[in-house]
Amino acid sequence: MCIEEVIDRAIMFRQTIEIEYCTRNGKVFSCRIAELEYSSYYGGGYIQAYRIDIGEERTFKVSRIQKVNGHCFTHIYWNQVGDDFKRIY
């Protein structure tokens, strides 16, 4: 099951899920989100959800979600690799 299918199920069944998310700056954090829906502003690559720990709605880029309920969907971002990594071999 891919990350999009997991998100679709959470939306369809109105589930609360726990995600591990990587910001564009490389900071990784975990949070519980509810009331998920695809973003009408940013499009299908983003979800809007209520972040339970801070009590506010936030937008998340789906490709930056690394884990959902402990299941790994890891992506490597260039800023996580570091400056020493200059090219792919």
VMD Tcl script that draws the C-alpha trace (Angstrom):
set ca {
  {0.00 0.00 0.00}
  {1.42 3.40 -0.97}
  {1.18 6.58 1.05}
  {-1.61 7.96 -1.14}
  {-3.76 4.88 -0.45}
  {-3.20 5.25 3.28}
  {-4.21 8.91 3.10}
  {-7.28 8.05 0.99}
  {-8.42 5.51 3.59}
  {-7.85 7.94 6.47}
  {-9.97 10.53 4.64}
  {-12.69 8.03 3.70}
  {-13.03 6.56 7.20}
  {-12.37 9.87 9.02}
  {-9.46 8.33 10.91}
  {-7.04 10.03 13.23}
  {-3.49 9.06 12.29}
  {0.01 9.66 13.60}
  {2.54 10.85 11.06}
  {6.27 11.45 10.99}
  {6.88 14.45 8.78}
  {10.00 16.06 7.30}
  {9.87 19.81 6.76}
  {11.57 21.39 3.76}
  {14.41 22.38 6.13}
  {15.01 18.74 7.06}
  {13.45 18.87 10.53}
  {11.56 15.67 11.32}
  {8.70 15.63 13.82}
  {5.77 13.41 14.78}
  {2.20 14.49 15.35}
  {-1.36 13.19 15.40}
  {-3.71 14.58 12.78}
  {-7.46 14.33 12.23}
  {-10.09 15.67 9.82}
  {-7.86 15.03 6.80}
  {-8.79 16.28 3.34}
  {-6.89 17.02 0.16}
  {-5.98 20.69 -0.11}
  {-8.27 22.71 -2.35}
  {-5.63 25.47 -2.45}
  {-2.42 23.47 -3.14}
  {-3.93 20.46 -4.94}
  {-3.78 16.70 -4.54}
  {-0.15 16.54 -3.47}
  {-1.07 18.21 -0.18}
  {-3.45 17.47 2.66}
  {-5.01 19.76 5.20}
  {-5.56 18.33 8.65}
  {-6.22 19.33 12.24}
  {-3.03 18.90 14.24}
  {-4.18 17.64 17.62}
  {-1.04 18.51 19.63}
  {-1.19 22.22 18.80}
  {-4.93 22.51 18.19}
  {-4.62 24.09 14.75}
  {-5.19 23.18 11.11}
  {-2.05 22.66 9.03}
  {-1.15 21.76 5.45}
  {1.21 18.84 4.78}
  {2.95 17.84 1.56}
  {2.14 14.16 1.06}
  {5.61 13.33 -0.30}
  {7.19 14.59 2.95}
  {5.25 12.18 5.15}
  {7.75 9.51 6.16}
  {5.63 7.32 8.43}
  {1.94 6.78 9.11}
  {1.03 4.95 12.31}
  {4.54 3.52 12.42}
  {4.59 2.28 8.81}
  {7.53 3.68 6.89}
  {7.21 5.65 3.63}
  {10.69 7.23 3.75}
  {11.97 9.64 1.13}
  {15.47 11.12 1.13}
  {15.70 14.88 0.71}
  {18.90 16.52 -0.50}
  {19.16 18.79 2.54}
  {19.16 15.71 4.80}
  {22.17 14.21 2.98}
  {24.49 17.14 3.65}
  {26.87 19.36 1.72}
  {29.52 16.65 1.25}
  {27.21 14.70 -1.06}
  {27.68 16.51 -4.39}
  {26.69 13.95 -7.03}
  {25.19 10.54 -7.53}
  {27.53 7.69 -8.49}
}
mol new
graphics top color blue
foreach p $ca { graphics top sphere $p radius 0.5 }
foreach p [lrange $ca 0 end-1] q [lrange $ca 1 end] { graphics top cylinder $p $q radius 0.2 }
display resetview
